[in-house]
Amino acid sequence: MANVILSDRPAVANEVFRRGLEAGSGEAWETWACVSNKGRTPGYNVIRYFKYLFFPLLVHLRRGRFSKIVAWQGFYAVQLGFWGRVLGWCGRRPDTVLGIPLIYRPKRGVTGWLYRWWLRFSAGRGRKEHYVVTAEGAKAGLEGALGIEPERLHCFGFGLEDATKCPEWGAARTRNADWEAGSYWVAVGRSNRDYGWLETAWRGSGERLHILCDEWNGKGWKGDGREEVRVSRDLQGKAAWPEYRDAKGVVLPLADGRVDSGVLGLLQAYMAGKPVVVTGPSLLAEEYVRDEETGLVVHKDEGGATLRATLERVEREAGLAERLGTTARREYEEKYSEFEYGRRVGEWIKGKGA
């Protein structure tokens, strides 16, 4: 019986996680890759949903050959639960199915009702699949909204590869050649971001900002002097690494602080050794950021002036940016490497079978 990782990244991108998973579980793992998350254009969205639907179906139809499944795309695990309910689990079913991570943000209208119904039908009470959240505080929300029992929700933190050791880290920037290194901030990610608030709050900061998001339709703006906001909707993954490398710092504006999101963007900032500013109150700020040590927390309800004052502190307070960046990098090395994350997940799987 095989143990398999269902990955929405190329198989090579899962190698470090796979080795950690093997170290923690004491078992061999293979990777089945179906890259489903390349962007957010109307045309590709059709392809993405097709993959979400039918890749797990192929796995379900071959379920008898798998002992354990780790889905590094939470929706692959949800869809396995869906096919299990629709088609049944005749014959042998995997001992363990674990989805990484499961993030739920309510949607409005009929689409929101259907989305919630599908999640409750596929992953709700009585199902066997387990799910990973990146923040402990997210468990109660998923239990209440989707009916997922607490014993099927697990938090292992998170982890990502060390981009600073990859050749792409040293590549030349492909955008904003007129902005010198260390003269701008970056804001990254699509899930649960509030870039509208950020663009408004940025006015009067005197700083440059580059927003990297394929779902944000803002056009940016040019203020007085050097103050400016630019938006890139097609700069993701490794192509964006040079933007991190040359940035002054990272800003993560979250729309709903109760939603389990922003961890990848935060850990990318930690990995790069950059000062990071996170909005609160939020699960991200409460569970991942030690305010004034690994990052700076600003409260949106206090208005944009708080953000601007924080940006000015980083600019003017001697040693602050370096201290935050150094502490953040140490935090990443000690707690959030992809190998350590895989090892923690593997240890849970090993303990589940004991």
Buried (B, 14 or more C-beta within 10 A) or exposed (E): EBBBBBBBBEBEBBBBBBBBBBBBBEBEBEBBBBBBBEBBBEEBEEEBEEBBEEBBBEBBEEBEEBBBBBBBBBBBBBBBBBBBBEEEEEEEBBBBBBBBBBBBBEEEEEEEEEBBEBBBBBBBEEBBBBBBBBBBBBBEBBBEBBBBBEEBBBBBBBBBBBBBEEEEBEEEBEBBEEBEEEBBBBBBBBBBBBBEBBBEBBBEBBBBBBBBBBEBEBEBBEBEEEBBBBBBBEBBEEBBBBBBBBBBBBBBBBBEBBBBBBBBBBBBBBBBBBBBBBBBBBBBBBBBBEEEEBBBBBBBEEEBEBBBEBBEBBBEEEEBBEBBBBBBBEBBBEBBBBBBBBBBBBBBBEEBEE
